[in-house]
Each structure stands twice: as structure tokens, then as C-alpha cells.
Amino acid sequence: MRPRSTARSRRPTSASPTRSSRATASWTCRCGVVWGTEDTWIPVDRAHRLTAAVPGAELHLVPGAGHLIQLDAPEALTALVLGALSRTP
């Protein structure tokens, strides 16, 4: 038996908005979607689809950031995370 390809396992899983919608429709927790506007791996239109699929989700687009927001815009990501934590009861 051959091991599964690493490249295959790293492919984006958001290829099917229908599958995502079914999985996220029942979520009851707060959810923030943070996406880089310059993401070339998973296009930003998927951020809008994911946000629409999660009840009450908030979309935060980070201008100029790519797929690795934590490396491209660490200050913006930190501010978003700290802001969300400060609103958590």
C-alpha cells in the first residue's frame, strides 16, 4: 500500500461550497473568517461563500495579505484576534 501523496493532502478543501455549507449550517458558535485579499491559493470569493455558509459569521478581509496571513500581515491578524477575544464573554 502506497502512502497518500503529501501534495494531495495539502490541496484546499474548500473546493466544494455545497459540502462546506452542509457542514457549517449547524454551527452555533461565533465565527470569524479572516482572508487575505491577495490569496492566490484559495481565491477571496471563497471567503464570501464560507461566510455566507456559517450562520452569523463575520468576514474580515486583510488588504495586501496572501494565503499566509500570519506571515504577510501579523499585526492585522493579531488585532483581529485580540478584538475577538475582548468581545468574548
Biopython code that builds the backbone (N, CA, C, O; Angstrom):
import numpy as np
from Bio.PDB.StructureBuilder import StructureBuilder

atoms = [
    (1, "MET", "N", (0.846, -1.180, 0.000)),
    (1, "MET", "CA", (0.000, 0.000, 0.000)),
    (1, "MET", "C", (0.890, 1.241, 0.000)),
    (1, "MET", "O", (1.773, 1.374, 0.847)),
    (2, "ARG", "N", (0.663, 2.131, -0.929)),
    (2, "ARG", "CA", (1.468, 3.343, -1.026)),
    (2, "ARG", "C", (0.880, 4.439, -0.143)),
    (2, "ARG", "O", (-0.341, 4.575, -0.055)),
    (3, "PRO", "N", (1.743, 5.224, 0.514)),
    (3, "PRO", "CA", (1.234, 6.323, 1.338)),
    (3, "PRO", "C", (0.593, 7.397, 0.475)),
    (3, "PRO", "O", (0.965, 7.590, -0.682)),
    (4, "ARG", "N", (-0.352, 8.073, 1.042)),
    (4, "ARG", "CA", (-1.054, 9.153, 0.354)),
    (4, "ARG", "C", (-0.086, 10.283, 0.046)),
    (4, "ARG", "O", (0.778, 10.599, 0.864)),
    (5, "SER", "N", (-0.216, 10.875, -1.086)),
    (5, "SER", "CA", (0.669, 11.955, -1.511)),
    (5, "SER", "C", (0.516, 13.166, -0.607)),
    (5, "SER", "O", (-0.599, 13.586, -0.294)),
    (6, "THR", "N", (1.654, 13.727, -0.188)),
    (6, "THR", "CA", (1.629, 14.931, 0.635)),
    (6, "THR", "C", (1.001, 16.088, -0.125)),
    (6, "THR", "O", (0.223, 16.855, 0.442)),
    (7, "ALA", "N", (1.333, 16.218, -1.403)),
    (7, "ALA", "CA", (0.773, 17.313, -2.199)),
    (7, "ALA", "C", (-0.745, 17.203, -2.258)),
    (7, "ALA", "O", (-1.447, 18.210, -2.165)),
    (8, "ARG", "N", (-1.249, 15.988, -2.412)),
    (8, "ARG", "CA", (-2.698, 15.808, -2.468)),
    (8, "ARG", "C", (-3.347, 16.194, -1.144)),
    (8, "ARG", "O", (-4.419, 16.799, -1.131)),
    (9, "SER", "N", (-2.710, 15.853, -0.040)),
    (9, "SER", "CA", (-3.298, 16.145, 1.265)),
    (9, "SER", "C", (-3.266, 17.630, 1.587)),
    (9, "SER", "O", (-3.969, 18.076, 2.494)),
    (10, "ARG", "N", (-2.474, 18.395, 0.871)),
    (10, "ARG", "CA", (-2.394, 19.836, 1.126)),
    (10, "ARG", "C", (-3.281, 20.660, 0.213)),
    (10, "ARG", "O", (-3.284, 21.888, 0.294)),
    (11, "ARG", "N", (-4.026, 20.008, -0.646)),
    (11, "ARG", "CA", (-4.921, 20.745, -1.532)),
    (11, "ARG", "C", (-6.012, 21.417, -0.717)),
    (11, "ARG", "O", (-6.413, 20.904, 0.327)),
    (12, "PRO", "N", (-6.499, 22.570, -1.188)),
    (12, "PRO", "CA", (-7.578, 23.251, -0.465)),
    (12, "PRO", "C", (-8.805, 22.369, -0.355)),
    (12, "PRO", "O", (-9.149, 21.658, -1.299)),
    (13, "THR", "N", (-9.464, 22.409, 0.784)),
    (13, "THR", "CA", (-10.664, 21.601, 0.982)),
    (13, "THR", "C", (-11.931, 22.391, 0.722)),
    (13, "THR", "O", (-13.033, 21.857, 0.853)),
    (14, "SER", "N", (-11.789, 23.655, 0.356)),
    (14, "SER", "CA", (-12.965, 24.488, 0.143)),
    (14, "SER", "C", (-13.450, 24.428, -1.300)),
    (14, "SER", "O", (-14.204, 25.300, -1.731)),
    (15, "ALA", "N", (-13.035, 23.423, -2.046)),
    (15, "ALA", "CA", (-13.407, 23.329, -3.449)),
    (15, "ALA", "C", (-14.907, 23.122, -3.633)),
    (15, "ALA", "O", (-15.457, 23.472, -4.678)),
    (16, "SER", "N", (-15.558, 22.568, -2.647)),
    (16, "SER", "CA", (-16.982, 22.290, -2.763)),
    (16, "SER", "C", (-17.778, 23.127, -1.772)),
    (16, "SER", "O", (-17.890, 22.765, -0.601)),
    (17, "PRO", "N", (-18.341, 24.265, -2.245)),
    (17, "PRO", "CA", (-19.137, 25.091, -1.330)),
    (17, "PRO", "C", (-20.350, 24.353, -0.782)),
    (17, "PRO", "O", (-20.806, 24.651, 0.322)),
    (18, "THR", "N", (-20.881, 23.394, -1.537)),
    (18, "THR", "CA", (-22.034, 22.642, -1.055)),
    (18, "THR", "C", (-21.656, 21.809, 0.156)),
    (18, "THR", "O", (-22.387, 21.783, 1.147)),
    (19, "ARG", "N", (-20.523, 21.129, 0.085)),
    (19, "ARG", "CA", (-20.061, 20.334, 1.217)),
    (19, "ARG", "C", (-19.802, 21.231, 2.413)),
    (19, "ARG", "O", (-20.167, 20.879, 3.534)),
    (20, "SER", "N", (-19.179, 22.382, 2.198)),
    (20, "SER", "CA", (-18.914, 23.319, 3.293)),
    (20, "SER", "C", (-20.212, 23.824, 3.898)),
    (20, "SER", "O", (-20.333, 23.918, 5.120)),
    (21, "SER", "N", (-21.176, 24.148, 3.060)),
    (21, "SER", "CA", (-22.454, 24.670, 3.541)),
    (21, "SER", "C", (-23.166, 23.671, 4.432)),
    (21, "SER", "O", (-23.709, 24.034, 5.476)),
    (22, "ARG", "N", (-23.165, 22.414, 4.021)),
    (22, "ARG", "CA", (-23.813, 21.381, 4.847)),
    (22, "ARG", "C", (-23.111, 21.240, 6.188)),
    (22, "ARG", "O", (-23.767, 21.074, 7.217)),
    (23, "ALA", "N", (-21.812, 21.302, 6.187)),
    (23, "ALA", "CA", (-21.050, 21.104, 7.419)),
    (23, "ALA", "C", (-21.176, 22.281, 8.371)),
    (23, "ALA", "O", (-21.187, 22.092, 9.587)),
    (24, "THR", "N", (-21.270, 23.487, 7.842)),
    (24, "THR", "CA", (-21.251, 24.676, 8.698)),
    (24, "THR", "C", (-22.631, 25.211, 9.047)),
    (24, "THR", "O", (-22.740, 26.059, 9.933)),
    (25, "ALA", "N", (-23.664, 24.763, 8.406)),
    (25, "ALA", "CA", (-25.003, 25.302, 8.630)),
    (25, "ALA", "C", (-25.497, 25.118, 10.060)),
    (25, "ALA", "O", (-26.340, 25.884, 10.528)),
    (26, "SER", "N", (-24.986, 24.123, 10.747)),
    (26, "SER", "CA", (-25.453, 23.850, 12.106)),
    (26, "SER", "C", (-24.550, 24.445, 13.186)),
    (26, "SER", "O", (-24.810, 24.262, 14.375)),
    (27, "TRP", "N", (-23.508, 25.144, 12.790)),
    (27, "TRP", "CA", (-22.611, 25.744, 13.791)),
    (27, "TRP", "C", (-23.368, 26.780, 14.605)),
    (27, "TRP", "O", (-24.139, 27.569, 14.058)),
    (28, "THR", "N", (-23.145, 26.776, 15.913)),
    (28, "THR", "CA", (-23.798, 27.751, 16.784)),
    (28, "THR", "C", (-22.797, 28.668, 17.481)),
    (28, "THR", "O", (-23.194, 29.592, 18.191)),
    (29, "CYS", "N", (-21.519, 28.422, 17.287)),
    (29, "CYS", "CA", (-20.506, 29.264, 17.921)),
    (29, "CYS", "C", (-20.218, 30.496, 17.051)),
    (29, "CYS", "O", (-20.531, 30.519, 15.861)),
    (30, "ARG", "N", (-19.620, 31.509, 17.668)),
    (30, "ARG", "CA", (-19.214, 32.689, 16.905)),
    (30, "ARG", "C", (-18.080, 32.285, 15.968)),
    (30, "ARG", "O", (-17.234, 31.460, 16.315)),
    (31, "CYS", "N", (-18.077, 32.868, 14.800)),
    (31, "CYS", "CA", (-17.054, 32.513, 13.822)),
    (31, "CYS", "C", (-16.612, 33.756, 13.070)),
    (31, "CYS", "O", (-17.434, 34.530, 12.579)),
    (32, "GLY", "N", (-15.316, 33.931, 12.989)),
    (32, "GLY", "CA", (-14.755, 34.999, 12.177)),
    (32, "GLY", "C", (-13.952, 34.388, 11.043)),
    (32, "GLY", "O", (-13.130, 33.498, 11.262)),
    (33, "VAL", "N", (-14.189, 34.863, 9.843)),
    (33, "VAL", "CA", (-13.449, 34.413, 8.675)),
    (33, "VAL", "C", (-12.454, 35.510, 8.336)),
    (33, "VAL", "O", (-12.844, 36.639, 8.040)),
    (34, "VAL", "N", (-11.170, 35.177, 8.378)),
    (34, "VAL", "CA", (-10.107, 36.141, 8.078)),
    (34, "VAL", "C", (-9.439, 35.680, 6.795)),
    (34, "VAL", "O", (-8.989, 34.538, 6.697)),
    (35, "TRP", "N", (-9.373, 36.574, 5.803)),
    (35, "TRP", "CA", (-8.888, 36.177, 4.488)),
    (35, "TRP", "C", (-8.030, 37.280, 3.893)),
    (35, "TRP", "O", (-8.365, 38.460, 4.005)),
    (36, "GLY", "N", (-6.946, 36.911, 3.272)),
    (36, "GLY", "CA", (-6.095, 37.871, 2.583)),
    (36, "GLY", "C", (-6.647, 38.195, 1.208)),
    (36, "GLY", "O", (-7.020, 37.293, 0.459)),
    (37, "THR", "N", (-6.703, 39.473, 0.871)),
    (37, "THR", "CA", (-7.264, 39.874, -0.417)),
    (37, "THR", "C", (-6.402, 39.432, -1.592)),
    (37, "THR", "O", (-6.879, 39.375, -2.726)),
    (38, "GLU", "N", (-5.146, 39.120, -1.333)),
    (38, "GLU", "CA", (-4.237, 38.704, -2.404)),
    (38, "GLU", "C", (-3.952, 37.204, -2.371)),
    (38, "GLU", "O", (-2.937, 36.755, -2.903)),
    (39, "ASP", "N", (-4.838, 36.431, -1.753)),
    (39, "ASP", "CA", (-4.670, 34.979, -1.671)),
    (39, "ASP", "C", (-4.810, 34.386, -3.072)),
    (39, "ASP", "O", (-5.875, 34.482, -3.683)),
    (40, "THR", "N", (-3.746, 33.779, -3.579)),
    (40, "THR", "CA", (-3.786, 33.167, -4.902)),
    (40, "THR", "C", (-3.988, 31.652, -4.819)),
    (40, "THR", "O", (-4.180, 31.001, -5.846)),
    (41, "TRP", "N", (-3.947, 31.092, -3.628)),
    (41, "TRP", "CA", (-4.148, 29.658, -3.465)),
    (41, "TRP", "C", (-5.641, 29.333, -3.386)),
    (41, "TRP", "O", (-6.132, 28.436, -4.071)),
    (42, "ILE", "N", (-6.350, 30.079, -2.537)),
    (42, "ILE", "CA", (-7.807, 29.950, -2.446)),
    (42, "ILE", "C", (-8.371, 31.351, -2.656)),
    (42, "ILE", "O", (-8.224, 32.204, -1.781)),
    (43, "PRO", "N", (-9.010, 31.609, -3.788)),
    (43, "PRO", "CA", (-9.477, 32.954, -4.126)),
    (43, "PRO", "C", (-10.434, 33.547, -3.086)),
    (43, "PRO", "O", (-11.146, 32.829, -2.383)),
    (44, "VAL", "N", (-10.425, 34.861, -3.015)),
    (44, "VAL", "CA", (-11.198, 35.575, -2.000)),
    (44, "VAL", "C", (-12.711, 35.358, -2.148)),
    (44, "VAL", "O", (-13.447, 35.530, -1.176)),
    (45, "ASP", "N", (-13.181, 34.992, -3.320)),
    (45, "ASP", "CA", (-14.618, 34.721, -3.454)),
    (45, "ASP", "C", (-15.049, 33.570, -2.552)),
    (45, "ASP", "O", (-16.207, 33.501, -2.140)),
    (46, "ARG", "N", (-14.119, 32.665, -2.243)),
    (46, "ARG", "CA", (-14.428, 31.563, -1.319)),
    (46, "ARG", "C", (-14.654, 32.081, 0.096)),
    (46, "ARG", "O", (-15.408, 31.477, 0.859)),
    (47, "ALA", "N", (-14.020, 33.181, 0.452)),
    (47, "ALA", "CA", (-14.238, 33.777, 1.777)),
    (47, "ALA", "C", (-15.683, 34.228, 1.919)),
    (47, "ALA", "O", (-16.304, 34.047, 2.966)),
    (48, "HIS", "N", (-16.203, 34.808, 0.865)),
    (48, "HIS", "CA", (-17.601, 35.252, 0.886)),
    (48, "HIS", "C", (-18.551, 34.056, 0.961)),
    (48, "HIS", "O", (-19.559, 34.097, 1.667)),
    (49, "ARG", "N", (-18.220, 32.997, 0.229)),
    (49, "ARG", "CA", (-19.054, 31.787, 0.274)),
    (49, "ARG", "C", (-19.035, 31.150, 1.660)),
    (49, "ARG", "O", (-20.077, 30.755, 2.182)),
    (50, "LEU", "N", (-17.855, 31.053, 2.247)),
    (50, "LEU", "CA", (-17.739, 30.452, 3.576)),
    (50, "LEU", "C", (-18.487, 31.281, 4.611)),
    (50, "LEU", "O", (-19.194, 30.734, 5.458)),
    (51, "THR", "N", (-18.334, 32.584, 4.543)),
    (51, "THR", "CA", (-19.025, 33.463, 5.490)),
    (51, "THR", "C", (-20.535, 33.315, 5.357)),
    (51, "THR", "O", (-21.247, 33.294, 6.360)),
    (52, "ALA", "N", (-21.021, 33.214, 4.136)),
    (52, "ALA", "CA", (-22.460, 33.036, 3.920)),
    (52, "ALA", "C", (-22.946, 31.679, 4.425)),
    (52, "ALA", "O", (-24.108, 31.536, 4.805)),
    (53, "ALA", "N", (-22.065, 30.689, 4.428)),
    (53, "ALA", "CA", (-22.451, 29.335, 4.839)),
    (53, "ALA", "C", (-22.494, 29.148, 6.350)),
    (53, "ALA", "O", (-23.095, 28.192, 6.840)),
    (54, "VAL", "N", (-21.862, 30.052, 7.092)),
    (54, "VAL", "CA", (-21.817, 29.922, 8.549)),
    (54, "VAL", "C", (-22.760, 30.962, 9.159)),
    (54, "VAL", "O", (-22.542, 32.162, 8.992)),
    (55, "PRO", "N", (-23.787, 30.524, 9.851)),
    (55, "PRO", "CA", (-24.738, 31.473, 10.444)),
    (55, "PRO", "C", (-24.036, 32.469, 11.376)),
    (55, "PRO", "O", (-23.343, 32.073, 12.313)),
    (56, "GLY", "N", (-24.225, 33.765, 11.103)),
    (56, "GLY", "CA", (-23.675, 34.808, 11.958)),
    (56, "GLY", "C", (-22.185, 35.063, 11.823)),
    (56, "GLY", "O", (-21.620, 35.819, 12.614)),
    (57, "ALA", "N", (-21.540, 34.458, 10.847)),
    (57, "ALA", "CA", (-20.092, 34.647, 10.684)),
    (57, "ALA", "C", (-19.780, 36.072, 10.247)),
    (57, "ALA", "O", (-20.573, 36.719, 9.564)),
    (58, "GLU", "N", (-18.606, 36.545, 10.657)),
    (58, "GLU", "CA", (-18.124, 37.874, 10.275)),
    (58, "GLU", "C", (-16.927, 37.698, 9.349)),
    (58, "GLU", "O", (-16.025, 36.910, 9.634)),
    (59, "LEU", "N", (-16.922, 38.430, 8.244)),
    (59, "LEU", "CA", (-15.811, 38.368, 7.303)),
    (59, "LEU", "C", (-14.878, 39.548, 7.533)),
    (59, "LEU", "O", (-15.319, 40.694, 7.627)),
    (60, "HIS", "N", (-13.594, 39.257, 7.622)),
    (60, "HIS", "CA", (-12.558, 40.275, 7.773)),
    (60, "HIS", "C", (-11.545, 40.060, 6.659)),
    (60, "HIS", "O", (-10.797, 39.083, 6.672)),
    (61, "LEU", "N", (-11.523, 40.977, 5.695)),
    (61, "LEU", "CA", (-10.560, 40.891, 4.609)),
    (61, "LEU", "C", (-9.332, 41.703, 4.978)),
    (61, "LEU", "O", (-9.443, 42.841, 5.434)),
    (62, "VAL", "N", (-8.165, 41.115, 4.780)),
    (62, "VAL", "CA", (-6.913, 41.778, 5.127)),
    (62, "VAL", "C", (-6.248, 42.229, 3.823)),
    (62, "VAL", "O", (-5.741, 41.403, 3.064)),
    (63, "PRO", "N", (-6.253, 43.545, 3.564)),
    (63, "PRO", "CA", (-5.696, 44.066, 2.317)),
    (63, "PRO", "C", (-4.209, 43.736, 2.177)),
    (63, "PRO", "O", (-3.429, 43.889, 3.118)),
    (64, "GLY", "N", (-3.838, 43.280, 0.981)),
    (64, "GLY", "CA", (-2.439, 43.016, 0.681)),
    (64, "GLY", "C", (-1.906, 41.693, 1.187)),
    (64, "GLY", "O", (-0.793, 41.310, 0.827)),
    (65, "ALA", "N", (-2.655, 40.984, 2.004)),
    (65, "ALA", "CA", (-2.186, 39.703, 2.540)),
    (65, "ALA", "C", (-2.551, 38.576, 1.587)),
    (65, "ALA", "O", (-3.577, 38.616, 0.909)),
    (66, "GLY", "N", (-1.687, 37.574, 1.554)),
    (66, "GLY", "CA", (-1.949, 36.396, 0.746)),
    (66, "GLY", "C", (-2.525, 35.287, 1.600)),
    (66, "GLY", "O", (-3.225, 35.543, 2.580)),
    (67, "HIS", "N", (-2.228, 34.048, 1.225)),
    (67, "HIS", "CA", (-2.773, 32.890, 1.931)),
    (67, "HIS", "C", (-2.206, 32.755, 3.342)),
    (67, "HIS", "O", (-2.908, 32.305, 4.248)),
    (68, "LEU", "N", (-0.966, 33.133, 3.534)),
    (68, "LEU", "CA", (-0.336, 33.011, 4.849)),
    (68, "LEU", "C", (-0.413, 34.353, 5.587)),
    (68, "LEU", "O", (0.586, 35.056, 5.737)),
    (69, "ILE", "N", (-1.604, 34.679, 6.033)),
    (69, "ILE", "CA", (-1.851, 35.970, 6.673)),
    (69, "ILE", "C", (-0.943, 36.182, 7.874)),
    (69, "ILE", "O", (-0.482, 37.297, 8.116)),
    (70, "GLN", "N", (-0.685, 35.122, 8.626)),
    (70, "GLN", "CA", (0.148, 35.250, 9.817)),
    (70, "GLN", "C", (1.561, 35.708, 9.467)),
    (70, "GLN", "O", (2.244, 36.284, 10.313)),
    (71, "LEU", "N", (2.007, 35.464, 8.245)),
    (71, "LEU", "CA", (3.322, 35.934, 7.812)),
    (71, "LEU", "C", (3.232, 37.253, 7.049)),
    (71, "LEU", "O", (4.105, 38.109, 7.186)),
    (72, "ASP", "N", (2.183, 37.420, 6.249)),
    (72, "ASP", "CA", (2.027, 38.617, 5.428)),
    (72, "ASP", "C", (1.561, 39.835, 6.210)),
    (72, "ASP", "O", (1.967, 40.958, 5.911)),
    (73, "ALA", "N", (0.718, 39.623, 7.204)),
    (73, "ALA", "CA", (0.136, 40.751, 7.948)),
    (73, "ALA", "C", (-0.074, 40.365, 9.411)),
    (73, "ALA", "O", (-1.209, 40.337, 9.887)),
    (74, "PRO", "N", (1.014, 40.065, 10.130)),
    (74, "PRO", "CA", (0.852, 39.602, 11.516)),
    (74, "PRO", "C", (0.185, 40.630, 12.423)),
    (74, "PRO", "O", (-0.561, 40.256, 13.327)),
    (75, "GLU", "N", (0.437, 41.904, 12.202)),
    (75, "GLU", "CA", (-0.172, 42.927, 13.059)),
    (75, "GLU", "C", (-1.684, 42.973, 12.864)),
    (75, "GLU", "O", (-2.436, 43.071, 13.833)),
    (76, "ALA", "N", (-2.125, 42.901, 11.615)),
    (76, "ALA", "CA", (-3.563, 42.932, 11.330)),
    (76, "ALA", "C", (-4.251, 41.704, 11.913)),
    (76, "ALA", "O", (-5.328, 41.810, 12.500)),
    (77, "LEU", "N", (-3.630, 40.542, 11.752)),
    (77, "LEU", "CA", (-4.211, 39.316, 12.294)),
    (77, "LEU", "C", (-4.277, 39.365, 13.812)),
    (77, "LEU", "O", (-5.287, 38.984, 14.406)),
    (78, "THR", "N", (-3.220, 39.825, 14.432)),
    (78, "THR", "CA", (-3.195, 39.938, 15.893)),
    (78, "THR", "C", (-4.291, 40.874, 16.382)),
    (78, "THR", "O", (-4.974, 40.574, 17.361)),
    (79, "ALA", "N", (-4.461, 41.999, 15.709)),
    (79, "ALA", "CA", (-5.510, 42.954, 16.099)),
    (79, "ALA", "C", (-6.895, 42.321, 15.989)),
    (79, "ALA", "O", (-7.742, 42.530, 16.858)),
    (80, "LEU", "N", (-7.131, 41.549, 14.930)),
    (80, "LEU", "CA", (-8.432, 40.895, 14.765)),
    (80, "LEU", "C", (-8.671, 39.851, 15.854)),
    (80, "LEU", "O", (-9.767, 39.767, 16.407)),
    (81, "VAL", "N", (-7.656, 39.066, 16.158)),
    (81, "VAL", "CA", (-7.793, 38.029, 17.185)),
    (81, "VAL", "C", (-8.006, 38.662, 18.552)),
    (81, "VAL", "O", (-8.888, 38.241, 19.301)),
    (82, "LEU", "N", (-7.208, 39.666, 18.881)),
    (82, "LEU", "CA", (-7.362, 40.328, 20.180)),
    (82, "LEU", "C", (-8.728, 41.023, 20.289)),
    (82, "LEU", "O", (-9.346, 41.018, 21.353)),
    (83, "GLY", "N", (-9.188, 41.612, 19.195)),
    (83, "GLY", "CA", (-10.504, 42.230, 19.196)),
    (83, "GLY", "C", (-11.604, 41.204, 19.454)),
    (83, "GLY", "O", (-12.536, 41.465, 20.214)),
    (84, "ALA", "N", (-11.496, 40.051, 18.828)),
    (84, "ALA", "CA", (-12.490, 38.993, 19.040)),
    (84, "ALA", "C", (-12.442, 38.476, 20.465)),
    (84, "ALA", "O", (-13.482, 38.215, 21.070)),
    (85, "LEU", "N", (-11.247, 38.327, 21.001)),
    (85, "LEU", "CA", (-11.126, 37.842, 22.379)),
    (85, "LEU", "C", (-11.671, 38.846, 23.384)),
    (85, "LEU", "O", (-12.232, 38.457, 24.408)),
    (86, "SER", "N", (-11.512, 40.123, 23.101)),
    (86, "SER", "CA", (-12.005, 41.143, 24.031)),
    (86, "SER", "C", (-13.548, 41.194, 24.051)),
    (86, "SER", "O", (-14.146, 41.677, 25.013)),
    (87, "ARG", "N", (-14.172, 40.695, 22.990)),
    (87, "ARG", "CA", (-15.639, 40.660, 22.927)),
    (87, "ARG", "C", (-16.212, 39.348, 23.426)),
    (87, "ARG", "O", (-17.430, 39.178, 23.473)),
    (88, "THR", "N", (-15.340, 38.413, 23.802)),
    (88, "THR", "CA", (-15.777, 37.104, 24.274)),
    (88, "THR", "C", (-16.168, 37.188, 25.739)),
    (88, "THR", "O", (-15.378, 37.641, 26.566)),
    (89, "PRO", "N", (-17.387, 36.755, 26.070)),
    (89, "PRO", "CA", (-17.814, 36.815, 27.479)),
    (89, "PRO", "C", (-17.032, 35.881, 28.369)),
    (89, "PRO", "O", (-17.279, 35.825, 29.573)),
]
sb = StructureBuilder()
sb.init_structure("model")
sb.init_model(0)
sb.init_chain("A")
sb.init_seg("    ")
for serial, (resi, resn, name, xyz) in enumerate(atoms, 1):
    if name == "N":
        sb.init_residue(resn, " ", resi, " ")
    sb.init_atom(name, np.array(xyz, "f"), 0.0, 1.0, " ", f" {name:<3s}", serial, name[0])
structure = sb.get_structure()
